[in-house]
Amino acid sequence: MRNLFVALLLLTLTSTAIKAQEVLDRIIAIVDNEIILNSELNFQTAIFAQQRQRNPNDPKLREEVLKMLMDEKFIYAQAHVDSIVVSEDEIRRQLDYQVSMLIQQYGSQERVQEVYGMNLDKIRRELRDNVRKNIMVQKLQEKEFGLVEASRKEVEQFFSVYRDSIGLIPERVRVSHIFLKPELTSTIKEQYFLIAKNLLDSIKNGGDFAALAKQYSEDPGSAKDGGDLGFIKRGVLVPEFESVAYGLNEGELSSVVETQFGFHIIQLLERRGESIRARHILIKIKADDQADLHAIEKLGELRDSVVRFGKDFALLATRYSHDKETSSLGGKLGTFFLNQLDKNLLDIVQTLKEGEISFPRRLNLPTGTYGYHIVYLEKRTPEHLPNLDIDYSEIKKLADEYKKQKLYSTWIEELKTKIFWEIKL
């Protein structure tokens, strides 16, 4: 169910653009205070038909999609009744995830901005309301079904009934890694700080902010607009940037501000309640070739200490890896089917035998930064027919989802008796 709502959220921008082009539109359905437009239903039906290779003109598919959209709005309405609260941090994290998914889908920030005709900050603003709704829906689902699990007996019964429908279990791998970012020395940071400081001095001495932003800023989304970010609500920007921007008076310049993206010069243009309009110049901090070489050499040494001297990979990952999410787990990325791996990891894993460690490879991150990593292939399980003993965890997930879906359908029918709804076909 969660993947369904994530997919809908990713389509929000394009759906909005399509609806904006509709000269005439009409309401197809009402659920509580939410409406579903004909243009929205047409668009979502076309997308799902393409994804599932079905006929978009099939009336049954249109009915399925309408039900899906209405179900989402039933849950959202009940989330309001249950006073489900969503924090600004939760919205920010989900927005970061959605933007990174778009970047991964299209290959670069620049391509995303080109496709949607707006910079990333505006994309985040367009997504914000749907993100909030999506989180409310997910929280209520988690509240209702988060603890639902199939018992061992139910898993066995599910496997007995649906064994032939499961098909082959794809090849899967268990992998770990050690990730290092090139070390940014104080000398390197000072070089880029001075570039930003000189630009700030130029502006203070009468230089044109917009012209300098177009020439020097390394934020592709705003540079062409003279650094203008448009109006921004609280929670959209990274905290270091936001705290400074909101503390400025209209027309005031900041000093040089450092964030995860680099050094910024910020000017507040206008304030409207809790929204501000700001512009900035971004100077990214780039590691030099020597820093890259040092990271690669360090990873080579860590690899040798495991391969040649029998050191424990997990202990080295815990001590040295810069990946905060996995270092405490000994570098464990998890167990994946091959089709779940991104291209970088797939290219590496396909060259490894079980128990082998790759040589250092560059890893580009969605934030626009990069580093290098070595990958350890702990276990490889070839494609095979489903086996309850070998594949119990995967089969249990299917059985859990089957049980949740049955309860979910009953729950939706109950909500329909308590919440106003109407179909206007």
N, C-alpha and C positions, 0 to 999 in steps of 0.2 A: 504493500500500500504506500509506503514512504516513497519508493521510487516513482510511483505514479504522480505524487504531488510535486516531487522535484522536477520531473519532466514538464509538468504544467507550468511551474515557475520559470523554467528556462525559456519557455515559449512566450512569456508575458510581453517582452519587448516587441517581438515580431507581431504578436497578436494585436498589440496596441496600435502598431503601425498600419496593419490591415484594416482595423476598425476605423481608423482615422480617415481611410480612403472611401469608406462606405457613405454614399450620399443618402441613401434611405436605409434605415435599419428598424428592426422591431424587436420587442421583448418576446422571447420564447417561453421563459419560465421565471417564476418568482419563488424564492425561498426566504422567508422571514423578510429582512430588509435588503437582500441581495437579489440582483437580476441576472439573467443570462440572455445575451443578445443573439439574434440570428447569425450575425457576422462571426461571433465567437464560436458558436456551435459549428458553423461551416468550416471555419479555420481548424478547429481541433479535430473535426472529423477527417479532414484532408490529411492532417499530420498523422493521425493514428492509422489511417488507411495505408499511407506510405510506409509506416514502420512495420505494419503487420501484413503488407502485401495483399490488401483487400480492396474491394471496389468501393471508392468513396461515395458512390451513388446508391449503395446498398442501404435501404431504409432501416434494416436491423442494426447496422453499424452506427447509424445516426442515433438510434434509440439507445444503444449501449453508451455512446459518448455523452449523450444528454444525461443519462442516469449517473454516470461518473461525475459530471460537473455538478449535478444537484446533490449527490452524496457529499461532496466536498463542502458545499454550502450548508447542508444540514449540520455537519460536524462543526463548522465555524459558528453557526448560530448557537449550538449547544455550548460551545466553548465560552461564549459570552455569558450564557446563563450560569455556567459553572465558575465564572470569574477567573478564567485562565489568564495569568499575568505573564507578559513577555518583557524581559529587561532589554535595555539598550545594548548591553554587551552581547546578549544572544542574537540580536538583530545584526550587530556589526560582524560577529563571527560567521553568521549564515551568509551575509552579503559578501564577505571575503571568499567564502567557499563558492558561491554562485559565480562571482566574477572570475575566479580561477578556473572554474569549469568552462566558462565561455572562452577564456584564453586558450585552454587546452583544446577545445573543440575547433577553434579557428587558427590556432598556431602562434598567435602573437597579439599583444595589446593593440598594435596598430591595425591589424586586420579586423579585430572586434569593433574598433571605433569606426573603421571604414564601412563595415557591414551595417551598423546601426545608425551611422551618421551623427554620433554624439561621443563626447569623451567619457572616460570610465567613471568619473564622478557623477555625471548626469545619468549614466546607466544605473549606477547604484541608487540614485534618487528615484528613478523610474521603477526599480525593483522593490524598493523599500516597503511599500504598503503590502505587496503580495508576500514578501518575506515574513512580515509580521503575522499575516493571516496564516501562512503556511506553518509557522512555528506554533501558533495556537492550535491548529488542527493536529499537528504531530503530538503536542503535549497531551491533548485530550485522548488521542488514540493510545498513547503510552499509558495514560492513567487507566483506561478501560481494558487494554489488552497486553500491556507490557509484561505482566507476570504470567500470561497464559502459555503453558507448555504442554506438549503431548507426553503422556506417560509412556513407559517402555512398552506396555501392552498396546497403546494406541499407535505407537510407531510401528510395531510389528504388524498390526492390523492394516495400517496404511500401506506398508510395503507389500503385504500379501495381496491387496486389492489393486494397487497401482504399479506394481513391479515392472510390468511390460511397458508401461507408459513413461517410465523414467528414462529409458534409453541408456546409451553408454555413458559411463562416468568419464568425463574428459581427463586428459593428463593434468596432473597438478604438481606443484612444487612448493617446498618450504624454504624460504630464503631469509637471510640476514644481511646487513651491510654496515660498514663504517664510513661515515660521511665527514669530510673536512672542507671547511671554507678557507680560501686563501686568506692568510692573516693580513689584515690591514694595519700596517705599522703607523706609528704616530707621524712619521715623516710623510707617508702617502696621504694621510688624512689632512695634514697641514697644507699640502699642496692644493688640494681641492677646496679647503676652507678659505685659503687666500684668494682663489678665483672668485668664490662667492662674495668675500669681503670687498674685493676690488669692484665688483658689480654694484654692491650696495653703496660704496663710496661714490661711484659714478652717478647713481640715481640721486643721492643726496646733493650732489653738485650740479643737478639740473638735467641729468640724463633721462631719456624717455624710457619709462618702465616697460611699456608695451613693445617698443622696438627692441630693447635689450632681451626681453623674454623670447620674442620671435627668433632672435639670433643665437641666444645662448642656452635657453632653458631646455632641459632634457626630459621634460614631461610631454610626450607626443600628443597627449589629449588636449592640453591647454596652450602649448607654445604658439600654435598658429593663431590663437585668439588673444595674443599678447599676455598670456598667463592667466586669463580670466577663467575662474572656476564656476561662475554663475552663482546662484543662490544655493546655500547649503544649510541643511538642518543639523542640529547636534547629533553626534553619533556616526556621521558618515565618514569623517576623516580620522586619520590615526591620532591618538591622544596628544602626542607631542606637538603636532601641527595645530590641532584644534584648540588646545589650551592657550597657545600664543595668539592665534587668529581672533578668538573670541575676547581676548583681553585688550585688543587694539581699539583705538578710537578711529572714527571714519577719516580716511586719508592718511592715517599713521602707518609708518614702515616699521617692521620688526628688525631686530638684529638678525644675524645668521642663525637659523634654527636647524638642528640636526634631527633627522628621523631615520627609520630603517631604509628609506629610499635615497638619502643623501642630505645635502645642505640646501636649505630653502631661504629665500627672501620673500617675505609676505607683506602684502599691503591690504588693509581693509578698505573696501570701496563703499559699502552700504550695509546698514543693519535694519532688519525688519522683524521686530519681536525676537523670536528665538532663531531666526534665520539670518545668515550673513552672506554677503557677496564679497569674495576676496579674489586676489590674483597673486600668483607666485612665480618665482624663477627657481627651477630645480637644477642643482649641480650634483650629478651622481658621483659617488666615490668608487673608483675602479682600482682593483688590485693590479699590480704590474706583473710582468712575466716572471720575475724572481719569486714573487709570492705564490704564483701558480706552481712553479717548479718545486718550491719547498713543500707545498701540500701533496704534490704527486710523489715526491721522494719519501715523505713521511708515510704515506699509504703503502708504498713499496716496502718500506722497512717493516710495517705492521704485518703485511702479507707474508714476508719472509719469516717473521718470528713464529707464525703459525705453521706454514708449509715446511720449513726447514728445522725449526726448533721445538715444534709441538706446543706452542703457547695456546691458551684458550681464547678462541675468537670472541666469545661473549664477554669475557673479562676485559679484553682490549677495547671492545665497542663501548662498554660501560665507562671506561676510563678516558677514551680519546674522541669518540664520535661527537660531532657537533649537531647531530640530529636529536633534539631534545625529546621528541616523542618516542624514539626507539632506544636511545642510549641506556636508559634505566632498565630496559628489557633485554639487555645484551645484544642490541642491534637487530632484534627480530622484527622483520617486516610482516611476517605471517605466512599462511598457506594460501595459495592462489591457484585457480585454474589458469592455464596459459592465456586464454582469451580475456582474463581480467588484468593482465599486466600491461603497463604502458610500453611504448615502443622501446624506450631506453632500457628498461629492465628486461623486456622480452629478448632484445638483441643480445644481451649479456648472458641470460640464462640458457638460451639455445646453444651456446658454445661450451657450456660447462657440463661436466659429468658430476654425478652425486659425490659430494665431499670436496669438490674443487672450489677454489677462490679465484675470482677474476683479477686481472691487472687493473690499475686505476683507470677510471673512465669519468669524463666530464658529465655533470648532471645539472641541467638548467631547471631552475625553479619557477613556479608561476608568478612569483613576486618580481621577476626580472633579474634576480641575482642568480648565482651559480656556485658550484663547488665540484669536488671530485669524490668518488666513492669506490670501494671494493665490495664485491658481492659474493657471499658464501652460499652455495647451493647445498643445503643440509640434506634434503630428501627429494627424490623425484618418483612419483607414482604414475606408471603408464596408464593410458586409456584402457578401460575394462568394463565388463558388465557389472551392474550394481550388486554389491555384496553387503548384507546387513552388518556383518562384523567389521569389515574394512571401511565401509562408508557410512557408519552409523551416524556420525555427526551431520553429514550432508543430508541423509535421509530424514533425520530428526528435524532439521530445519524445514524440510518440505512438509513434514507431518505437523509441525508447529504452525506453519503458515496456513495449512489446510484447516486446522482447528480454529485459528483466528478468523479466517474468512467466513466460516460458518457462523461464528458468534457475531462477527461484524455485520453480516446480512440481517440477522435477527435484530441487532441493535439499531440499524438504520430504519427498519420497519417500525420500531418503537418510537424513534425520533419523529417519524412522519405523522404519528398520532398526536404529537405535542407541539409541533412547529407548523406555522402556516406555510402552505405551498400551493402553487397553481401552475399548470402547464397550459400555455396559450397557443397551441398548434392549431 
